[in-house]
Amino acid sequence: MRTVIAGGHGKIARRLERLLAGRGDQVAGLIRNPAQAGALLAAGAEPVVCDLESATAEEVGRHLAGADAAVFAAGAGPGSGAARKETVDRAAATLFADAAQRVGVRRFLVVSAIGADEEPPPGTDPVFAAYLRAKAAADADIRARTGLFWTILRPGSLTDDPGTGLVHLAERTPRGQISRDDVAAVLAALLDRPGSAGLTLDLIGGDTPVGTAVDRVAA
């Protein structure tokens, strides 16, 4: 299997790259900064320089051609303002989906955020509110597409703690934390489960092994 990951230098993306490469898959990661190429090579991934904030769907499609799956794991990241939540977390996600459809890549995974479908409550930090609204808009665009076998994964608060391999994965979960290791493990498992297509799933730490949790939702 060949998988192309948008946001290839991100913390979740690099974990996913290592998992996929470790099991013998081909994996490429889209990066904006050529200086990040070494980190991807170390993870076993092919670095592909492509700025999703300025590229066209045709340009991105050339990088996706021949892939079996695409994963949108890009994000504007901490420290960025509301404007980049719009250009990365929303617009780049829809661009990546456009490009995948253009070249016939059907399997499409999105890393979103828990609570994205809910209007941020009063008092929410304005930039974080913009992030959630951007994720919600991107998710709605993806769900409206009939040409993709999409799965939207909405992790809770992310940590860099070592993964436990135990999760709570469902259409709705309480708010909670999840390690990036475990998010990557769930993404890798979802790629192998076509029965998860069409699902929007919350993910937090729990007591169910990753494989079992994914099997249950994908049945």
C-alpha positions as CSV (number, residue, x, y, z in Angstrom):
1,M,0.0,0.0,0.0
2,R,1.2,3.5,-0.8
3,T,-0.1,6.3,1.5
4,V,0.4,10.0,1.1
5,I,0.2,12.1,4.2
6,A,-0.5,15.9,4.2
7,G,1.4,17.6,7.1
8,G,4.1,15.0,6.8
9,H,6.4,16.6,9.4
10,G,3.7,16.8,12.1
11,K,3.9,14.9,15.3
12,I,1.1,12.5,14.4
13,A,2.3,12.2,10.8
14,R,5.8,11.2,11.7
15,R,4.5,8.5,14.1
16,L,2.2,7.2,11.4
17,E,5.0,7.2,8.8
18,R,7.2,5.1,11.1
19,L,4.3,2.6,11.6
20,L,3.5,2.3,8.0
21,A,7.1,2.1,6.8
22,G,7.8,-0.5,9.6
23,R,5.1,-2.8,8.2
24,G,6.5,-2.5,4.7
25,D,4.1,0.1,3.2
26,Q,5.3,2.9,1.0
27,V,4.6,6.3,2.5
28,A,5.2,9.8,1.4
29,G,4.8,13.0,3.4
30,L,4.0,16.5,2.0
31,I,6.1,19.2,3.7
32,R,6.3,22.9,3.2
33,N,9.9,23.3,4.4
34,P,12.6,21.4,2.5
35,A,14.7,21.4,5.7
36,Q,12.3,18.9,7.2
37,A,13.1,16.2,4.7
38,G,15.7,14.5,6.9
39,A,13.1,13.9,9.6
40,L,10.8,12.2,7.1
41,L,13.6,10.0,5.7
42,A,14.5,9.0,9.3
43,A,10.8,7.9,9.7
44,G,11.0,5.8,6.5
45,A,8.9,8.2,4.4
46,E,9.6,9.9,1.1
47,P,9.6,13.7,1.6
48,V,7.6,15.7,-1.0
49,V,7.9,19.4,-0.9
50,C,4.4,20.9,-1.5
51,D,2.9,24.0,0.1
52,L,-0.9,23.3,0.5
53,E,-1.5,27.0,1.1
54,S,-0.3,27.9,-2.4
55,A,-0.5,24.7,-4.5
56,T,-3.4,23.9,-6.9
57,A,-5.4,20.7,-6.8
58,E,-3.7,19.7,-10.1
59,E,-0.3,20.1,-8.5
60,V,-1.2,18.2,-5.4
61,G,-2.8,15.5,-7.5
62,R,0.5,14.8,-9.2
63,H,1.9,13.9,-5.8
64,L,-1.1,11.7,-5.0
65,A,-1.1,9.9,-8.3
66,G,-0.8,6.1,-7.8
67,A,-1.5,6.2,-4.1
68,D,-3.9,3.8,-2.4
69,A,-4.8,6.2,0.4
70,A,-4.4,9.8,1.6
71,V,-4.3,11.1,5.2
72,F,-4.8,14.7,6.0
73,A,-2.8,15.3,9.2
74,A,-1.8,18.9,8.5
75,G,-2.6,21.8,10.8
76,A,-1.6,25.4,11.3
77,G,-0.2,24.5,14.7
78,P,0.1,26.3,18.0
79,G,1.2,29.9,17.7
80,S,-0.6,30.5,14.4
81,G,-3.5,33.0,14.2
82,A,-7.1,32.6,13.2
83,A,-6.3,33.3,9.5
84,R,-4.1,30.3,9.2
85,K,-6.7,28.0,10.8
86,E,-8.8,29.0,7.8
87,T,-6.0,28.5,5.1
88,V,-4.6,25.2,6.6
89,D,-7.2,23.5,8.8
90,R,-10.1,24.2,6.4
91,A,-8.9,25.2,2.9
92,A,-5.9,22.8,2.7
93,A,-8.1,19.9,3.8
94,T,-10.6,20.6,1.0
95,L,-7.8,21.1,-1.5
96,F,-6.2,17.7,-0.5
97,A,-9.6,16.1,-1.0
98,D,-10.1,17.8,-4.3
99,A,-6.7,16.5,-5.5
100,A,-7.4,13.0,-4.3
101,Q,-10.7,12.8,-6.2
102,R,-9.0,14.3,-9.3
103,V,-6.5,11.3,-9.5
104,G,-8.8,8.6,-8.2
105,V,-7.5,8.1,-4.6
106,R,-10.6,6.8,-2.9
107,R,-9.5,6.0,0.7
108,F,-9.2,9.3,2.6
109,L,-8.6,9.8,6.3
110,V,-8.8,13.1,8.2
111,V,-7.3,14.0,11.6
112,S,-9.9,16.5,13.0
113,A,-10.6,17.4,16.6
114,I,-13.1,16.3,19.2
115,G,-16.0,18.7,19.6
116,A,-15.6,20.2,16.2
117,D,-19.3,19.9,15.4
118,E,-20.2,22.0,18.5
119,E,-20.3,25.7,18.6
120,P,-17.5,26.9,20.9
121,P,-19.0,28.1,24.2
122,P,-18.7,31.7,25.3
123,G,-15.3,32.5,26.6
124,T,-13.4,30.2,24.3
125,D,-10.1,31.5,23.2
126,P,-10.9,33.2,19.8
127,V,-8.0,31.4,18.0
128,F,-9.0,28.0,19.3
129,A,-12.7,28.8,18.4
130,A,-11.5,29.6,14.8
131,Y,-9.6,26.3,14.8
132,L,-12.7,24.3,15.8
133,R,-14.8,26.1,13.2
134,A,-12.3,25.5,10.5
135,K,-12.1,21.8,11.4
136,A,-15.9,21.6,11.4
137,A,-16.2,23.2,7.9
138,A,-13.5,20.9,6.5
139,D,-15.2,17.9,8.0
140,A,-18.6,18.9,6.5
141,D,-17.0,19.3,3.1
142,I,-15.4,15.9,3.2
143,R,-18.7,14.2,4.5
144,A,-20.6,15.7,1.5
145,R,-18.4,14.0,-1.0
146,T,-19.6,10.8,-2.7
147,G,-16.3,10.0,-4.4
148,L,-14.3,9.3,-1.3
149,F,-14.2,6.5,1.1
150,W,-13.6,8.9,4.0
151,T,-13.1,8.4,7.7
152,I,-12.8,11.4,10.0
153,L,-11.0,10.8,13.3
154,R,-11.5,13.3,16.1
155,P,-8.9,12.9,18.8
156,G,-9.2,14.5,22.2
157,S,-6.5,16.6,23.8
158,L,-3.2,15.3,22.4
159,T,-0.2,14.3,24.6
160,D,3.3,13.1,23.9
161,D,3.0,10.4,26.5
162,P,4.0,6.9,25.4
163,G,1.1,5.1,23.7
164,T,-0.7,2.4,25.7
165,G,-2.4,0.7,22.8
166,L,-5.7,1.1,24.7
167,V,-8.3,3.5,23.5
168,H,-12.0,4.5,23.5
169,L,-13.1,4.9,19.9
170,A,-16.8,5.7,19.1
171,E,-19.0,8.1,17.2
172,R,-19.3,10.0,20.5
173,T,-17.0,9.9,23.5
174,P,-16.6,12.1,26.6
175,R,-13.8,14.7,26.4
176,G,-10.4,13.3,27.3
177,Q,-6.8,12.9,26.4
178,I,-5.1,10.6,23.9
179,S,-1.4,10.1,23.1
180,R,-0.2,10.9,19.6
181,D,1.3,7.4,19.6
182,D,-2.2,5.9,20.0
183,V,-3.7,8.3,17.4
184,A,-1.2,7.1,14.8
185,A,-1.9,3.5,15.7
186,V,-5.6,4.0,15.2
187,L,-5.0,5.7,11.8
188,A,-2.8,2.8,10.7
189,A,-5.6,0.4,11.6
190,L,-8.3,2.4,10.0
191,L,-6.4,2.4,6.7
192,D,-6.9,-1.4,6.7
193,R,-10.6,-1.4,7.6
194,P,-12.7,-0.2,4.6
195,G,-15.7,-0.8,6.8
196,S,-14.9,2.4,8.6
197,A,-15.6,4.5,5.5
198,G,-18.3,7.1,6.1
199,L,-17.7,7.3,9.9
200,T,-16.8,10.3,12.0
201,L,-15.2,8.9,15.2
202,D,-14.1,10.4,18.5
203,L,-10.9,9.0,20.1
204,I,-9.6,9.2,23.7
205,G,-7.6,7.0,25.9
206,G,-9.5,3.9,27.1
207,D,-9.3,0.2,27.9
208,T,-9.9,-1.4,24.5
209,P,-6.9,-2.6,22.4
210,V,-6.6,-0.5,19.2
211,G,-7.3,-3.5,16.8
212,T,-10.4,-4.5,18.7
213,A,-11.7,-0.9,18.9
214,V,-11.3,-0.4,15.2
215,D,-12.8,-3.8,14.4
216,R,-15.9,-2.9,16.4
217,V,-16.6,0.4,14.6
218,A,-15.8,-1.0,11.2
219,A,-17.9,-4.1,11.5
